[in-house]
């Protein structure tokens, strides 16, 4: 592999272009999953092992910026080093180790500390939830529930005797109610 990389680098002879190694993980179903691209001079199987662990990989080395130079590809199998941990899990706190049996006074202090930590976590969660923006759908549902509860509690309003309106006054009244209804719909759409 190193010879092929050196050969491709020799083909650019200091001209425009760069030799790049593209690394893919080969899944059990044979599908290639892109992992990264590095300058070929920095590529090594040790880097693949340390960065991505054990498994089957495809490596494609090609010249970028120059046409007519075909890429070279290999399939390689890499064994993970003992105790290898994926990068995304590095630096995470380890699982807590159970404490050895201690004296009753020490146990009482440890229990109190655990309760205080739980209480602090609840207070912190409460503070964080108050900082989150309100959920508009939940607010609308809450308002609807309150209105329905008030409708059940409130006695029905007495019906007003029909007013005698002439045709023009009646038309103006209907138009006013339609405008009010349209304004109400528009404000509801803005909230949702």
C-alpha positions as CSV (number, residue, x, y, z in Angstrom):
1,X,0.0,0.0,0.0
2,X,2.8,2.4,0.9
3,X,4.5,1.7,-2.5
4,X,1.2,2.5,-4.4
5,X,0.9,5.8,-2.4
6,X,4.5,6.7,-3.2
7,X,3.8,5.9,-6.9
8,X,0.7,8.1,-7.0
9,X,2.6,10.9,-5.3
10,X,5.4,10.6,-7.9
11,X,2.9,11.1,-10.7
12,X,2.0,14.6,-9.5
13,X,5.7,15.5,-9.5
14,X,5.2,18.7,-7.4
15,X,2.4,19.9,-9.8
16,X,-1.1,20.7,-9.0
17,X,-3.0,18.0,-7.1
18,X,-2.8,16.0,-3.9
19,X,-2.9,12.4,-3.0
20,X,-5.8,11.6,-0.6
21,X,-6.8,8.4,1.2
22,X,-10.5,7.8,1.7
23,X,-11.5,5.4,4.5
24,X,-14.7,3.4,4.5
25,X,-16.0,0.8,7.1
26,X,-17.5,-2.3,5.4
27,X,-20.6,-3.5,7.2
28,X,-21.7,-7.1,7.6
29,X,-24.0,-6.7,4.6
30,X,-21.1,-5.5,2.4
31,X,-22.2,-1.8,2.4
32,X,-19.4,0.7,2.5
33,X,-19.8,3.6,5.0
34,X,-17.6,6.7,4.6
35,X,-15.5,7.5,7.6
36,X,-12.9,10.1,6.6
37,X,-10.5,11.5,4.1
38,X,-6.9,12.2,5.0
39,X,-3.7,13.3,3.1
40,X,-2.1,10.0,1.9
41,X,1.2,10.8,3.6
42,X,-0.6,10.8,7.0
43,X,-2.5,7.6,6.3
44,X,-1.6,4.3,8.1
45,X,-3.4,1.2,9.2
46,X,-2.3,2.1,12.8
47,X,-4.3,5.3,12.5
48,X,-7.3,3.4,11.2
49,X,-7.0,1.0,14.1
50,X,-6.6,3.7,16.8
51,X,-9.3,5.9,15.4
52,X,-12.0,3.4,14.3
53,X,-11.1,0.2,16.1
54,X,-11.1,-3.3,14.6
55,X,-13.1,-4.4,11.6
56,X,-13.1,-4.6,7.8
57,X,-12.2,-1.4,5.9
58,X,-11.9,-0.2,2.3
59,X,-9.2,2.3,1.5
60,X,-9.2,4.2,-1.7
61,X,-6.1,6.3,-2.6
62,X,-6.6,8.8,-5.4
63,X,-5.0,12.0,-6.9
64,X,-7.2,15.0,-6.5
65,X,-6.8,17.8,-9.0
66,X,-5.3,15.7,-11.8
67,X,-7.2,13.8,-14.4
68,X,-6.3,10.4,-15.9
69,X,-4.7,8.9,-12.8
70,X,-6.9,6.0,-11.7
71,X,-7.4,5.5,-7.9
72,X,-6.1,2.4,-6.1
73,X,-8.3,0.6,-3.7
74,X,-7.8,-2.1,-1.0
75,X,-9.9,-4.1,1.5
76,X,-8.1,-4.5,4.8
77,X,-9.0,-6.2,8.1
78,X,-7.8,-4.5,11.3
79,X,-7.8,-6.0,14.8
80,X,-8.7,-3.6,17.6
81,X,-6.0,-3.1,20.2
82,X,-6.8,-4.5,23.7
83,X,-9.0,-2.2,25.7
84,X,-9.9,0.0,22.7
85,X,-12.7,2.5,23.4
86,X,-14.5,4.3,20.6
87,X,-13.7,8.1,20.5
88,X,-17.3,9.1,21.2
89,X,-17.1,7.1,24.5
90,X,-13.7,8.4,25.6
91,X,-13.8,10.8,28.5
92,X,-17.2,9.6,29.7
93,X,-17.3,9.0,33.5
94,X,-17.0,5.3,34.3
95,X,-19.9,3.4,36.0
96,X,-19.9,4.1,39.7
97,X,-18.1,1.5,41.7
98,X,-20.2,0.3,44.7
99,X,-18.7,1.5,47.9
100,X,-17.4,-1.2,50.3
101,X,-19.4,-1.7,53.5
102,X,-18.7,1.2,55.8
103,X,-19.4,2.2,59.3
104,X,-23.0,3.4,60.0
105,X,-21.9,7.0,60.3
106,X,-20.2,7.0,57.0
107,X,-23.2,5.2,55.4
108,X,-25.5,7.8,56.8
109,X,-23.4,10.6,55.3
110,X,-23.3,8.9,51.9
111,X,-27.0,8.4,51.9
112,X,-27.5,12.1,52.8
113,X,-25.2,13.1,50.0
114,X,-27.2,11.0,47.6
115,X,-30.5,12.6,48.7
116,X,-29.0,16.0,48.4
117,X,-27.7,15.2,44.9
118,X,-31.2,14.0,43.9
119,X,-32.8,17.1,45.3
120,X,-30.3,19.3,43.5
121,X,-31.0,17.5,40.3
122,X,-34.8,18.1,40.7
123,X,-34.3,21.8,41.4
124,X,-32.0,22.1,38.4
125,X,-34.5,20.4,36.2
126,X,-37.2,22.7,37.4
127,X,-35.1,25.7,36.7
128,X,-34.2,24.5,33.3
129,X,-37.8,23.7,32.4
130,X,-38.8,27.3,33.3
131,X,-36.1,28.5,30.8
132,X,-37.4,26.4,27.9
133,X,-39.8,28.2,25.6
134,X,-43.4,27.3,26.1
135,X,-45.0,24.7,23.9
136,X,-47.8,26.5,21.9
137,X,-49.9,23.3,21.4
138,X,-49.8,22.6,25.2
139,X,-50.8,26.2,26.0
140,X,-53.7,26.0,23.6
141,X,-54.8,22.7,25.1
142,X,-54.6,24.1,28.6
143,X,-56.6,27.2,27.6
144,X,-59.3,25.0,25.9
145,X,-59.6,22.9,29.1
146,X,-60.0,26.0,31.2
147,X,-62.7,27.4,28.9
148,X,-64.6,24.1,28.9
149,X,-64.4,24.0,32.7
150,X,-65.8,27.5,33.0
151,X,-68.6,26.7,30.5
152,X,-69.7,23.8,32.8
153,X,-69.6,26.0,35.9
154,X,-71.2,29.2,34.4
155,X,-75.0,29.3,34.2
156,X,-76.3,29.8,30.7
157,X,-76.7,33.5,29.8
158,X,-80.3,34.6,29.5
159,X,-81.4,35.2,26.0
160,X,-81.8,38.9,25.2
161,X,-85.1,39.8,23.5
162,X,-84.5,40.2,19.8
163,X,-83.8,43.8,18.9
164,X,-85.8,45.4,16.1
165,X,-83.3,46.5,13.6
166,X,-84.0,47.9,10.2
167,X,-82.3,46.2,7.2
168,X,-79.3,48.5,7.0
169,X,-78.5,48.3,10.7
170,X,-78.9,44.5,10.6
171,X,-76.4,44.3,7.7
172,X,-73.9,46.5,9.5
173,X,-74.2,44.3,12.6
174,X,-73.6,41.1,10.6
175,X,-70.5,42.7,8.8
176,X,-69.1,43.8,12.2
177,X,-69.5,40.2,13.6
178,X,-67.8,38.8,10.5
179,X,-64.8,41.1,10.9
180,X,-64.4,40.2,14.6
181,X,-64.5,36.5,13.7
182,X,-61.9,36.9,11.0
183,X,-59.6,38.9,13.4
184,X,-60.0,36.1,15.9
185,X,-59.1,33.4,13.4
186,X,-56.0,35.4,12.2
187,X,-54.7,35.7,15.8
188,X,-55.2,32.0,16.4
189,X,-53.2,31.2,13.2
190,X,-50.4,33.4,14.4
191,X,-50.2,31.6,17.8
192,X,-50.2,28.1,16.2
